[in-house]
Amino acid sequence: MIEPQDLTAYCDALLDVAAVTDYAPNGLQVEGVRPIRRLVTGVTACAALIAAACDPDADALLVHHGWFWRGESPCLTGAKGRRVRALMDSGMSLIAYHLPLDTHLTLGNNATLAVRLGILDAQPTAIGHGVVWRGRLMDALPPEVWARAVSERLGRTGTLVAADDRPVRRIAWCTGGGQGYLEAAAALGIDAFLSGEISEQTTHAARELGVSFLAAGHHATERYGVQALGEHLAERFILSHRYLEIDNPA
């Protein structure tokens, strides 16, 4: 059992939140009414996740995508108001870590995705203050074979823009919406770049740069960091932990 403020203070230090400039608040976003014994993790604090977390009677919900994003309306109306009302009625705390959970060297989304995909020598680059990572595959693979292997590991069919028949061995990646880093990553001398999303201009850039690009899903690439953090906290503070998957094809 641990108080919400104490748990988030630990996470703030663990993830070095103070060193990251983000566009959403990290840490305790909504203070619940009870200490934390049962922790539920998920990717996004949507209505479906809140409802599912109420079923095991969770004390806190830990997510990657929380609330109160910069530039959005502060009014708690419509769908946002219903989410807030459901969470407040449940008495759960809401804890969220965005960019600090992308960049952490062992528990972060980029690090855990590398483990999931069997990427060797995974390490952060200076691009985007550490949100872009690089590494290598054990064997060079044709782009289509590599993309199929990633899709199988993530359980989601990705969108591939193949750079001719150039084999893929040296890769860089950024989970979530990192397609804008493609050109900077290409300067590292990579064969392929992986992210969660693709934009219209990404196709042309990949072809012209001679780098294969794979959009493997925003949600699909960012499932593993929050699970790793939840498992770490459960072991550290002797908590019950359960990850809830809310399907999202994006």
C-alpha positions in Angstrom: 0.0 0.0 0.0 1.3 3.5 -0.9 -0.2 7.0 -1.1 -0.7 8.4 -4.6 1.6 11.3 -3.8 4.4 9.0 -2.7 4.1 6.7 -5.7 4.3 9.6 -8.1 7.2 11.2 -6.3 9.0 7.9 -6.7 8.1 7.7 -10.4 9.0 11.4 -11.0 12.5 10.6 -9.7 12.8 7.3 -11.5 11.8 8.8 -14.9 13.7 12.0 -14.3 10.6 14.1 -15.1 12.2 17.4 -14.2 14.7 17.0 -17.1 12.0 16.6 -19.8 10.0 19.4 -21.4 6.6 18.0 -22.2 3.2 19.3 -23.5 1.1 17.5 -20.9 1.6 17.3 -17.1 3.4 14.2 -15.9 2.7 12.5 -12.6 -0.4 12.7 -10.5 -3.2 14.2 -12.7 -6.2 13.3 -10.5 -5.8 12.5 -6.8 -8.0 9.6 -5.7 -9.6 9.0 -2.4 -7.6 6.0 -1.1 -4.1 4.5 -0.9 -2.9 2.4 -3.8 -3.0 -1.4 -3.4 -4.4 -2.3 -6.8 -2.8 -0.7 -9.8 -4.1 -0.9 -13.4 -2.1 0.2 -16.4 -3.1 1.1 -19.9 -2.0 3.2 -22.9 -4.7 5.9 -22.9 -7.0 7.2 -20.2 -10.1 6.8 -22.3 -13.6 6.0 -21.1 -13.3 2.3 -22.0 -10.1 2.0 -19.9 -11.7 3.8 -16.9 -14.7 1.5 -17.0 -12.6 -1.6 -17.3 -10.4 -0.5 -14.4 -13.4 -0.1 -12.2 -14.2 -3.8 -12.7 -11.2 -5.0 -10.7 -11.8 -2.1 -8.3 -8.5 -0.4 -9.0 -7.1 2.3 -6.7 -5.0 4.0 -9.4 -4.8 4.1 -13.2 -1.4 4.5 -14.7 -1.2 5.5 -18.4 1.0 6.9 -21.1 -1.6 9.2 -22.6 -3.3 11.1 -19.8 -5.2 14.4 -19.9 -4.8 18.2 -20.0 -2.8 18.5 -23.3 -1.3 21.9 -24.2 -3.6 23.8 -26.5 -6.8 21.9 -25.8 -9.8 23.4 -24.2 -9.7 23.4 -20.4 -13.4 22.9 -20.1 -14.6 19.6 -18.7 -17.5 19.2 -21.1 -18.7 16.5 -23.6 -16.6 13.4 -23.8 -13.9 14.8 -21.6 -16.4 15.7 -18.9 -17.8 12.2 -19.0 -14.3 10.7 -18.6 -13.6 12.9 -15.6 -16.9 12.2 -14.0 -16.4 8.5 -14.3 -12.9 8.6 -12.9 -14.0 10.9 -10.0 -17.0 8.7 -9.2 -14.6 5.6 -9.0 -12.3 7.3 -6.5 -9.3 6.2 -8.5 -6.1 8.3 -8.9 -4.9 9.0 -12.5 -1.2 9.0 -13.0 0.3 9.7 -16.5 3.8 9.8 -17.9 4.3 10.9 -21.5 7.7 11.8 -22.9 9.6 10.6 -19.7 8.1 7.1 -20.4 9.2 7.3 -24.0 12.9 8.0 -23.2 13.6 6.0 -20.1 16.6 3.7 -20.7 15.1 0.5 -19.5 11.4 1.0 -18.8 10.6 3.4 -21.7 8.6 2.7 -24.8 11.6 2.8 -27.1 13.6 0.5 -24.9 10.9 -2.0 -24.3 9.9 -2.0 -28.0 13.5 -2.9 -28.8 13.3 -5.9 -26.5 10.0 -6.9 -28.1 11.4 -6.7 -31.6 14.8 -8.3 -30.8 16.8 -5.2 -31.8 20.4 -5.4 -30.7 22.6 -2.6 -29.3 19.6 -0.4 -28.7 20.5 3.1 -27.6 19.1 6.6 -27.7 20.3 9.3 -30.1 20.5 13.0 -29.6 17.5 13.5 -32.0 14.5 14.9 -30.3 16.2 14.9 -26.9 16.4 11.1 -26.9 13.0 10.1 -28.3 14.7 8.6 -31.4 16.7 5.4 -30.8 19.0 3.3 -33.0 20.1 -0.3 -33.1 20.6 -3.3 -35.5 19.1 -6.6 -36.4 21.0 -9.8 -36.1 20.6 -10.5 -39.8 19.9 -8.2 -42.7 16.4 -8.8 -44.0 14.5 -7.7 -47.1 12.1 -4.8 -46.1 9.0 -6.9 -46.6 10.3 -9.7 -44.5 11.3 -7.3 -41.7 7.9 -5.5 -41.8 6.1 -8.9 -41.6 8.2 -9.9 -38.6 7.4 -6.6 -36.8 3.7 -7.0 -37.6 3.7 -10.5 -36.2 5.5 -9.4 -33.0 3.1 -6.6 -32.4 -0.1 -8.3 -33.6 -0.9 -5.4 -35.9 -0.3 -5.2 -39.7 2.0 -2.2 -40.4 2.3 0.1 -43.4 5.6 -0.3 -45.2 7.3 2.1 -47.6 10.1 0.0 -48.9 13.3 1.6 -50.2 13.8 -0.6 -53.3 15.4 -3.9 -52.3 17.9 -2.5 -49.8 18.2 -5.0 -47.0 17.3 -3.8 -43.5 19.9 -4.2 -40.7 20.6 -0.7 -39.2 17.4 0.8 -37.9 16.2 3.8 -36.0 12.8 4.1 -34.3 10.5 6.4 -32.3 7.3 5.0 -30.8 4.0 6.8 -31.3 3.9 9.8 -33.7 7.6 10.1 -34.6 7.4 10.1 -38.4 8.6 13.7 -38.4 12.1 12.5 -37.3 12.6 10.5 -40.5 15.0 12.9 -42.2 17.1 13.4 -39.1 17.3 9.7 -38.5 18.3 9.0 -42.1 21.4 11.1 -41.5 22.5 8.4 -39.1 23.1 6.0 -42.0 20.3 3.7 -41.3 18.5 1.3 -43.6 15.0 1.7 -42.1 13.0 3.9 -39.7 10.1 2.6 -37.6 7.4 4.7 -35.9 3.8 4.4 -35.0 2.3 6.7 -37.6 2.7 7.7 -41.2 1.8 11.1 -42.9 1.3 11.8 -46.6 4.7 13.4 -47.0 6.4 10.5 -45.2 6.1 8.2 -48.2 7.9 10.7 -50.5 10.6 11.5 -48.0 11.4 7.8 -47.4 11.6 7.1 -51.1 13.8 10.1 -51.8 16.1 9.4 -48.8 16.5 5.7 -49.7 15.3 4.6 -46.3 12.5 2.1 -45.7 9.8 3.3 -43.4 7.4 1.2 -41.3 4.4 2.7 -39.5 3.6 -0.1 -37.0 0.8 1.7 -35.1 0.9 4.4 -32.5 -0.9 2.3 -29.9 0.9 -0.9 -30.8 4.3 0.6 -30.4 3.5 2.3 -27.0 2.0 -0.6 -25.1 5.1 -1.9 -23.4 6.6 0.9 -21.4 3.6 1.4 -19.2 3.4 -2.3 -18.6 7.1 -2.4 -17.6 6.7 0.5 -15.3 3.6 -1.1 -13.7 5.4 -4.3 -13.1 8.4 -2.5 -11.6 6.1 -0.6 -9.2 4.2 -3.7 -8.2 7.4 -5.4 -7.3 8.9 -2.4 -5.5 5.8 -1.6 -3.4 4.1 -5.0 -3.3 1.1 -3.9 -5.3 -1.4 -5.9 -7.3 -0.9 -4.9 -11.0 -2.9 -5.6 -14.1 -2.5 -4.3 -17.6 -5.7 -3.7 -19.6 -5.6 -3.7 -23.4 -8.2 -1.4 -25.0 -8.0 -2.2 -28.8 -6.9 0.8 -30.9 -6.1 0.2 -34.6 -4.4 3.7 -34.9 
